Amino acid sequence: MNPEDSHRLLQMISGHAVAQIVRTAATLSIVDHVAAGARTADEVAARAATHPATTYRLMRACASIGLLAHEGDGEFATTPMGELLREGVPGSLRDTTLHLAGYSTWLSWAYLPDAVREGRSQVRRALGTDQFTYFAQHPDEGDAFAASGASMSEVVAAEAASLLDLSGISSAVDVGGANGRLVLGLMREHPELRGVVLDLPHVTGAAARAAAALGLSDRFSVVDGDFFDAVPAADLYLLKWILHDWDDEACVRVLRNCRAAARPGARAVVFEAVLGEVGTPDFGAVADLNMLSVTDGGRERHLHEYDALFEAAGWRRVSARSTRSPLWIMELETA
């Protein structure tokens, strides 16, 4: 027995515990309180309205995994990694933590062995319904899901603005865009661009508020609707982390709706993780089992699998580029 292999496997087995420590620290804003000057567990507990002794135990665990630094005499300080759990800091992963380590995701993963045995998601067994209906019924978790996507959108939008040539584009639809951070990010860089978010009615209010906060309401609008039914006409369609939620048939339907509504010369940009070589460290391979656990038919895909979807829907991929995030940018034109 190799001691290093045993140690690594034990780390993997305890991964759920680490995720819940990180989620609890994010939920209780532990790093924010330390950054604001609360150095001891007693001081943090007073700010967080938590029990001092158990707060110390949590902070000790946070220090053991690098979210806090222990400076002696029961005093703690922030770390660069812990800073990423703070609310509102650039690159924050707080919202992503609250979603990916949240109750509905955690519960759905518990049924992964059955999903593999049966060849289908067990999300309805875990939650009593599909994930998106569950989010509508549980707004706190739905908000965490939307905020997680928004955090990634801000990172991707900054990179997309420098990589994408939007000359000749006057209108862009963020398909299933939730609070619209992706299209709003592009609008900030392109003053001539008009943006639209298409999403379900319980979601689009956040997009309108975000546009107002950025002073972009005059060239921004929301459309309450279902991208499986129809999408508005536009010069550019943005689909970020949409296709991986659905099976191939559903993906083709969404892409065909975009193709049918597309103005002459329109383009589409798809933002998704792309699976790498089998046997290499790969975020996509792990994320793929998350899709098996939490969605009805969703999956991550290799580039050639995306190309097959695009072709079936009347699009042709003209480029594919990796980004600093887990997402790739795939640019499409009408076939």
Contacts in CASP RR format, 6 or more apart in sequence:
PFRMAT RR
TARGET T0000
AUTHOR 0000-0000-0000
METHOD contacts of the structure
MODEL  1
MNPEDSHRLLQMISGHAVAQIVRTAATLSIVDHVAAGARTADEVAARAAT
HPATTYRLMRACASIGLLAHEGDGEFATTPMGELLREGVPGSLRDTTLHL
AGYSTWLSWAYLPDAVREGRSQVRRALGTDQFTYFAQHPDEGDAFAASGA
SMSEVVAAEAASLLDLSGISSAVDVGGANGRLVLGLMREHPELRGVVLDL
PHVTGAAARAAAALGLSDRFSVVDGDFFDAVPAADLYLLKWILHDWDDEA
CVRVLRNCRAAARPGARAVVFEAVLGEVGTPDFGAVADLNMLSVTDGGRE
RHLHEYDALFEAAGWRRVSARSTRSPLWIMELETA
16 106 0 8 1.000
18 65 0 8 1.000
19 100 0 8 1.000
19 101 0 8 1.000
19 106 0 8 1.000
20 101 0 8 1.000
20 106 0 8 1.000
21 58 0 8 1.000
21 61 0 8 1.000
21 62 0 8 1.000
21 65 0 8 1.000
21 67 0 8 1.000
22 65 0 8 1.000
22 67 0 8 1.000
22 85 0 8 1.000
22 97 0 8 1.000
22 101 0 8 1.000
23 97 0 8 1.000
23 98 0 8 1.000
23 101 0 8 1.000
23 102 0 8 1.000
24 30 0 8 1.000
24 58 0 8 1.000
25 31 0 8 1.000
25 58 0 8 1.000
25 62 0 8 1.000
25 67 0 8 1.000
25 85 0 8 1.000
26 85 0 8 1.000
26 94 0 8 1.000
26 97 0 8 1.000
26 98 0 8 1.000
27 98 0 8 1.000
28 48 0 8 1.000
28 50 0 8 1.000
28 58 0 8 1.000
29 48 0 8 1.000
29 87 0 8 1.000
30 44 0 8 1.000
30 48 0 8 1.000
30 55 0 8 1.000
30 58 0 8 1.000
30 59 0 8 1.000
30 62 0 8 1.000
30 67 0 8 1.000
30 68 0 8 1.000
30 85 0 8 1.000
31 62 0 8 1.000
31 67 0 8 1.000
31 68 0 8 1.000
31 78 0 8 1.000
31 82 0 8 1.000
31 83 0 8 1.000
31 85 0 8 1.000
31 86 0 8 1.000
32 85 0 8 1.000
32 86 0 8 1.000
32 87 0 8 1.000
33 43 0 8 1.000
33 44 0 8 1.000
33 47 0 8 1.000
33 48 0 8 1.000
34 44 0 8 1.000
34 68 0 8 1.000
34 76 0 8 1.000
34 77 0 8 1.000
34 78 0 8 1.000
35 78 0 8 1.000
35 83 0 8 1.000
35 86 0 8 1.000
36 47 0 8 1.000
37 43 0 8 1.000
38 44 0 8 1.000
38 46 0 8 1.000
38 47 0 8 1.000
39 71 0 8 1.000
39 75 0 8 1.000
39 76 0 8 1.000
39 77 0 8 1.000
40 74 0 8 1.000
40 75 0 8 1.000
40 76 0 8 1.000
41 52 0 8 1.000
41 53 0 8 1.000
41 55 0 8 1.000
41 56 0 8 1.000
41 59 0 8 1.000
41 74 0 8 1.000
41 76 0 8 1.000
42 52 0 8 1.000
42 55 0 8 1.000
44 50 0 8 1.000
44 55 0 8 1.000
44 59 0 8 1.000
45 51 0 8 1.000
45 52 0 8 1.000
45 55 0 8 1.000
48 55 0 8 1.000
56 74 0 8 1.000
59 68 0 8 1.000
59 76 0 8 1.000
60 70 0 8 1.000
62 68 0 8 1.000
62 76 0 8 1.000
62 82 0 8 1.000
63 69 0 8 1.000
63 70 0 8 1.000
63 76 0 8 1.000
66 79 0 8 1.000
66 81 0 8 1.000
66 82 0 8 1.000
67 79 0 8 1.000
67 81 0 8 1.000
67 82 0 8 1.000
67 85 0 8 1.000
68 76 0 8 1.000
68 77 0 8 1.000
68 78 0 8 1.000
68 79 0 8 1.000
68 82 0 8 1.000
69 76 0 8 1.000
69 77 0 8 1.000
69 78 0 8 1.000
69 79 0 8 1.000
70 76 0 8 1.000
71 77 0 8 1.000
83 89 0 8 1.000
84 91 0 8 1.000
84 92 0 8 1.000
84 93 0 8 1.000
84 94 0 8 1.000
85 92 0 8 1.000
85 93 0 8 1.000
85 94 0 8 1.000
85 97 0 8 1.000
86 92 0 8 1.000
86 94 0 8 1.000
87 94 0 8 1.000
88 94 0 8 1.000
91 151 0 8 1.000
91 154 0 8 1.000
91 155 0 8 1.000
92 151 0 8 1.000
93 151 0 8 1.000
94 151 0 8 1.000
95 144 0 8 1.000
95 147 0 8 1.000
95 148 0 8 1.000
95 149 0 8 1.000
95 150 0 8 1.000
95 151 0 8 1.000
96 148 0 8 1.000
96 149 0 8 1.000
96 151 0 8 1.000
96 152 0 8 1.000
98 144 0 8 1.000
98 147 0 8 1.000
98 148 0 8 1.000
99 105 0 8 1.000
99 141 0 8 1.000
99 144 0 8 1.000
99 145 0 8 1.000
99 147 0 8 1.000
99 148 0 8 1.000
99 149 0 8 1.000
100 148 0 8 1.000
100 290 0 8 1.000
102 141 0 8 1.000
102 144 0 8 1.000
103 141 0 8 1.000
104 126 0 8 1.000
104 127 0 8 1.000
104 131 0 8 1.000
104 134 0 8 1.000
104 135 0 8 1.000
104 138 0 8 1.000
104 141 0 8 1.000
104 294 0 8 1.000
105 290 0 8 1.000
105 293 0 8 1.000
105 294 0 8 1.000
107 126 0 8 1.000
107 127 0 8 1.000
108 122 0 8 1.000
108 123 0 8 1.000
108 126 0 8 1.000
108 127 0 8 1.000
108 131 0 8 1.000
108 293 0 8 1.000
108 294 0 8 1.000
109 290 0 8 1.000
109 293 0 8 1.000
109 294 0 8 1.000
110 126 0 8 1.000
111 122 0 8 1.000
111 123 0 8 1.000
111 125 0 8 1.000
111 126 0 8 1.000
111 293 0 8 1.000
112 122 0 8 1.000
112 289 0 8 1.000
112 292 0 8 1.000
112 293 0 8 1.000
114 122 0 8 1.000
114 125 0 8 1.000
115 121 0 8 1.000
115 122 0 8 1.000
115 292 0 8 1.000
115 293 0 8 1.000
116 292 0 8 1.000
120 297 0 8 1.000
121 292 0 8 1.000
121 293 0 8 1.000
121 294 0 8 1.000
121 295 0 8 1.000
121 296 0 8 1.000
121 297 0 8 1.000
121 298 0 8 1.000
122 293 0 8 1.000
123 130 0 8 1.000
123 131 0 8 1.000
123 293 0 8 1.000
123 294 0 8 1.000
123 295 0 8 1.000
123 296 0 8 1.000
124 130 0 8 1.000
124 296 0 8 1.000
127 134 0 8 1.000
128 134 0 8 1.000
129 137 0 8 1.000
130 295 0 8 1.000
130 296 0 8 1.000
131 294 0 8 1.000
131 295 0 8 1.000
131 296 0 8 1.000
132 200 0 8 1.000
134 141 0 8 1.000
135 141 0 8 1.000
135 142 0 8 1.000
135 145 0 8 1.000
136 142 0 8 1.000
136 200 0 8 1.000
136 202 0 8 1.000
139 202 0 8 1.000
146 178 0 8 1.000
146 179 0 8 1.000
146 203 0 8 1.000
146 206 0 8 1.000
147 179 0 8 1.000
149 178 0 8 1.000
149 181 0 8 1.000
149 240 0 8 1.000
149 241 0 8 1.000
150 178 0 8 1.000
150 179 0 8 1.000
150 180 0 8 1.000
150 181 0 8 1.000
152 240 0 8 1.000
152 241 0 8 1.000
152 325 0 8 1.000
152 327 0 8 1.000
153 180 0 8 1.000
153 181 0 8 1.000
153 182 0 8 1.000
153 185 0 8 1.000
153 240 0 8 1.000
154 181 0 8 1.000
154 185 0 8 1.000
155 323 0 8 1.000
155 324 0 8 1.000
155 325 0 8 1.000
156 182 0 8 1.000
156 240 0 8 1.000
156 271 0 8 1.000
156 323 0 8 1.000
156 325 0 8 1.000
156 327 0 8 1.000
156 329 0 8 1.000
157 181 0 8 1.000
157 182 0 8 1.000
157 184 0 8 1.000
157 185 0 8 1.000
157 186 0 8 1.000
158 185 0 8 1.000
159 323 0 8 1.000
159 324 0 8 1.000
159 325 0 8 1.000
159 329 0 8 1.000
160 182 0 8 1.000
160 186 0 8 1.000
160 269 0 8 1.000
160 271 0 8 1.000
160 329 0 8 1.000
161 185 0 8 1.000
161 186 0 8 1.000
161 188 0 8 1.000
161 189 0 8 1.000
161 190 0 8 1.000
163 321 0 8 1.000
163 323 0 8 1.000
163 329 0 8 1.000
164 186 0 8 1.000
164 269 0 8 1.000
164 329 0 8 1.000
164 331 0 8 1.000
166 172 0 8 1.000
166 186 0 8 1.000
166 190 0 8 1.000
166 193 0 8 1.000
166 236 0 8 1.000
168 235 0 8 1.000
169 190 0 8 1.000
169 193 0 8 1.000
169 235 0 8 1.000
169 236 0 8 1.000
169 267 0 8 1.000
170 192 0 8 1.000
170 193 0 8 1.000
170 194 0 8 1.000
170 235 0 8 1.000
171 193 0 8 1.000
171 194 0 8 1.000
171 195 0 8 1.000
171 196 0 8 1.000
171 233 0 8 1.000
171 234 0 8 1.000
171 235 0 8 1.000
171 236 0 8 1.000
172 183 0 8 1.000
172 186 0 8 1.000
172 187 0 8 1.000
172 193 0 8 1.000
172 194 0 8 1.000
172 195 0 8 1.000
172 196 0 8 1.000
172 234 0 8 1.000
172 235 0 8 1.000
172 236 0 8 1.000
172 237 0 8 1.000
172 238 0 8 1.000
173 183 0 8 1.000
173 195 0 8 1.000
173 196 0 8 1.000
173 197 0 8 1.000
173 198 0 8 1.000
173 223 0 8 1.000
173 231 0 8 1.000
173 232 0 8 1.000
173 234 0 8 1.000
173 236 0 8 1.000
173 237 0 8 1.000
173 238 0 8 1.000
173 258 0 8 1.000
174 180 0 8 1.000
174 182 0 8 1.000
174 183 0 8 1.000
174 195 0 8 1.000
174 196 0 8 1.000
174 197 0 8 1.000
174 198 0 8 1.000
174 207 0 8 1.000
174 238 0 8 1.000
174 240 0 8 1.000
175 198 0 8 1.000
175 227 0 8 1.000
175 231 0 8 1.000
175 237 0 8 1.000
175 238 0 8 1.000
175 239 0 8 1.000
175 242 0 8 1.000
175 254 0 8 1.000
175 258 0 8 1.000
176 197 0 8 1.000
176 198 0 8 1.000
176 199 0 8 1.000
176 203 0 8 1.000
176 227 0 8 1.000
176 239 0 8 1.000
176 242 0 8 1.000
177 183 0 8 1.000
177 197 0 8 1.000
177 198 0 8 1.000
177 199 0 8 1.000
177 203 0 8 1.000
177 207 0 8 1.000
177 238 0 8 1.000
177 240 0 8 1.000
178 197 0 8 1.000
178 199 0 8 1.000
178 203 0 8 1.000
178 206 0 8 1.000
178 207 0 8 1.000
179 197 0 8 1.000
179 203 0 8 1.000
179 205 0 8 1.000
179 206 0 8 1.000
179 207 0 8 1.000
179 209 0 8 1.000
179 210 0 8 1.000
180 197 0 8 1.000
180 206 0 8 1.000
180 207 0 8 1.000
180 210 0 8 1.000
180 211 0 8 1.000
181 210 0 8 1.000
182 238 0 8 1.000
182 240 0 8 1.000
182 271 0 8 1.000
183 195 0 8 1.000
183 196 0 8 1.000
183 197 0 8 1.000
183 220 0 8 1.000
183 238 0 8 1.000
184 195 0 8 1.000
184 207 0 8 1.000
184 210 0 8 1.000
184 211 0 8 1.000
184 214 0 8 1.000
184 216 0 8 1.000
184 220 0 8 1.000
186 193 0 8 1.000
186 238 0 8 1.000
187 193 0 8 1.000
187 194 0 8 1.000
187 195 0 8 1.000
187 216 0 8 1.000
187 219 0 8 1.000
187 220 0 8 1.000
188 214 0 8 1.000
188 216 0 8 1.000
193 219 0 8 1.000
194 219 0 8 1.000
194 220 0 8 1.000
194 221 0 8 1.000
195 219 0 8 1.000
195 220 0 8 1.000
195 221 0 8 1.000
196 220 0 8 1.000
196 221 0 8 1.000
196 222 0 8 1.000
196 223 0 8 1.000
196 232 0 8 1.000
196 234 0 8 1.000
197 204 0 8 1.000
197 207 0 8 1.000
197 220 0 8 1.000
197 221 0 8 1.000
197 222 0 8 1.000
197 223 0 8 1.000
198 222 0 8 1.000
198 223 0 8 1.000
198 225 0 8 1.000
198 227 0 8 1.000
198 231 0 8 1.000
198 232 0 8 1.000
199 207 0 8 1.000
199 222 0 8 1.000
199 224 0 8 1.000
199 225 0 8 1.000
200 224 0 8 1.000
200 225 0 8 1.000
200 226 0 8 1.000
201 224 0 8 1.000
201 225 0 8 1.000
204 222 0 8 1.000
204 223 0 8 1.000
204 224 0 8 1.000
205 222 0 8 1.000
207 220 0 8 1.000
207 222 0 8 1.000
208 217 0 8 1.000
208 220 0 8 1.000
208 222 0 8 1.000
211 217 0 8 1.000
211 220 0 8 1.000
223 232 0 8 1.000
227 242 0 8 1.000
227 254 0 8 1.000
227 257 0 8 1.000
228 250 0 8 1.000
228 253 0 8 1.000
228 254 0 8 1.000
228 257 0 8 1.000
229 257 0 8 1.000
230 257 0 8 1.000
230 260 0 8 1.000
230 261 0 8 1.000
231 237 0 8 1.000
231 257 0 8 1.000
231 258 0 8 1.000
231 261 0 8 1.000
232 261 0 8 1.000
233 261 0 8 1.000
233 262 0 8 1.000
233 263 0 8 1.000
234 261 0 8 1.000
234 262 0 8 1.000
234 263 0 8 1.000
234 266 0 8 1.000
235 263 0 8 1.000
235 265 0 8 1.000
235 266 0 8 1.000
235 267 0 8 1.000
236 266 0 8 1.000
236 267 0 8 1.000
236 268 0 8 1.000
236 269 0 8 1.000
237 258 0 8 1.000
237 262 0 8 1.000
237 266 0 8 1.000
237 267 0 8 1.000
237 268 0 8 1.000
237 269 0 8 1.000
238 268 0 8 1.000
238 269 0 8 1.000
238 271 0 8 1.000
239 254 0 8 1.000
239 255 0 8 1.000
239 258 0 8 1.000
239 268 0 8 1.000
239 269 0 8 1.000
239 270 0 8 1.000
239 271 0 8 1.000
240 270 0 8 1.000
240 271 0 8 1.000
240 272 0 8 1.000
240 327 0 8 1.000
241 271 0 8 1.000
241 272 0 8 1.000
241 327 0 8 1.000
242 254 0 8 1.000
242 270 0 8 1.000
243 251 0 8 1.000
243 254 0 8 1.000
243 255 0 8 1.000
243 270 0 8 1.000
243 272 0 8 1.000
243 301 0 8 1.000
243 306 0 8 1.000
243 309 0 8 1.000
244 272 0 8 1.000
244 273 0 8 1.000
244 287 0 8 1.000
244 291 0 8 1.000
244 298 0 8 1.000
244 299 0 8 1.000
244 300 0 8 1.000
244 301 0 8 1.000
245 291 0 8 1.000
245 295 0 8 1.000
245 298 0 8 1.000
246 254 0 8 1.000
246 295 0 8 1.000
246 297 0 8 1.000
246 298 0 8 1.000
247 296 0 8 1.000
247 297 0 8 1.000
247 298 0 8 1.000
247 299 0 8 1.000
248 308 0 8 1.000
248 309 0 8 1.000
251 309 0 8 1.000
251 313 0 8 1.000
252 309 0 8 1.000
252 312 0 8 1.000
252 313 0 8 1.000
255 268 0 8 1.000
255 309 0 8 1.000
255 310 0 8 1.000
255 312 0 8 1.000
255 313 0 8 1.000
255 314 0 8 1.000
255 315 0 8 1.000
256 313 0 8 1.000
256 314 0 8 1.000
258 268 0 8 1.000
258 313 0 8 1.000
258 315 0 8 1.000
259 313 0 8 1.000
259 314 0 8 1.000
259 315 0 8 1.000
259 334 0 8 1.000
262 268 0 8 1.000
262 334 0 8 1.000
265 333 0 8 1.000
265 334 0 8 1.000
266 334 0 8 1.000
267 331 0 8 1.000
267 332 0 8 1.000
267 333 0 8 1.000
267 334 0 8 1.000
268 315 0 8 1.000
268 331 0 8 1.000
268 332 0 8 1.000
268 333 0 8 1.000
269 329 0 8 1.000
269 330 0 8 1.000
269 331 0 8 1.000
269 332 0 8 1.000
270 306 0 8 1.000
270 310 0 8 1.000
270 329 0 8 1.000
270 330 0 8 1.000
270 332 0 8 1.000
271 327 0 8 1.000
271 328 0 8 1.000
271 329 0 8 1.000
271 330 0 8 1.000
272 300 0 8 1.000
272 301 0 8 1.000
272 306 0 8 1.000
272 327 0 8 1.000
272 328 0 8 1.000
272 330 0 8 1.000
273 283 0 8 1.000
273 284 0 8 1.000
273 287 0 8 1.000
273 300 0 8 1.000
273 326 0 8 1.000
273 327 0 8 1.000
273 328 0 8 1.000
274 284 0 8 1.000
274 300 0 8 1.000
274 301 0 8 1.000
274 302 0 8 1.000
274 303 0 8 1.000
274 306 0 8 1.000
274 320 0 8 1.000
274 322 0 8 1.000
274 328 0 8 1.000
275 282 0 8 1.000
275 284 0 8 1.000
275 285 0 8 1.000
275 288 0 8 1.000
275 300 0 8 1.000
275 301 0 8 1.000
275 302 0 8 1.000
276 282 0 8 1.000
276 284 0 8 1.000
276 285 0 8 1.000
276 302 0 8 1.000
278 285 0 8 1.000
283 326 0 8 1.000
284 300 0 8 1.000
284 326 0 8 1.000
285 300 0 8 1.000
287 300 0 8 1.000
287 326 0 8 1.000
288 299 0 8 1.000
288 300 0 8 1.000
291 297 0 8 1.000
291 298 0 8 1.000
291 299 0 8 1.000
291 300 0 8 1.000
292 298 0 8 1.000
292 299 0 8 1.000
301 309 0 8 1.000
303 320 0 8 1.000
303 328 0 8 1.000
303 330 0 8 1.000
306 317 0 8 1.000
306 330 0 8 1.000
307 317 0 8 1.000
310 316 0 8 1.000
310 317 0 8 1.000
310 332 0 8 1.000
311 335 0 8 1.000
314 334 0 8 1.000
314 335 0 8 1.000
315 332 0 8 1.000
315 333 0 8 1.000
315 334 0 8 1.000
315 335 0 8 1.000
316 332 0 8 1.000
316 333 0 8 1.000
316 334 0 8 1.000
316 335 0 8 1.000
317 330 0 8 1.000
317 331 0 8 1.000
317 332 0 8 1.000
318 331 0 8 1.000
318 332 0 8 1.000
318 333 0 8 1.000
319 329 0 8 1.000
319 330 0 8 1.000
319 331 0 8 1.000
320 328 0 8 1.000
320 329 0 8 1.000
320 330 0 8 1.000
320 331 0 8 1.000
321 328 0 8 1.000
321 329 0 8 1.000
322 328 0 8 1.000
323 329 0 8 1.000
END
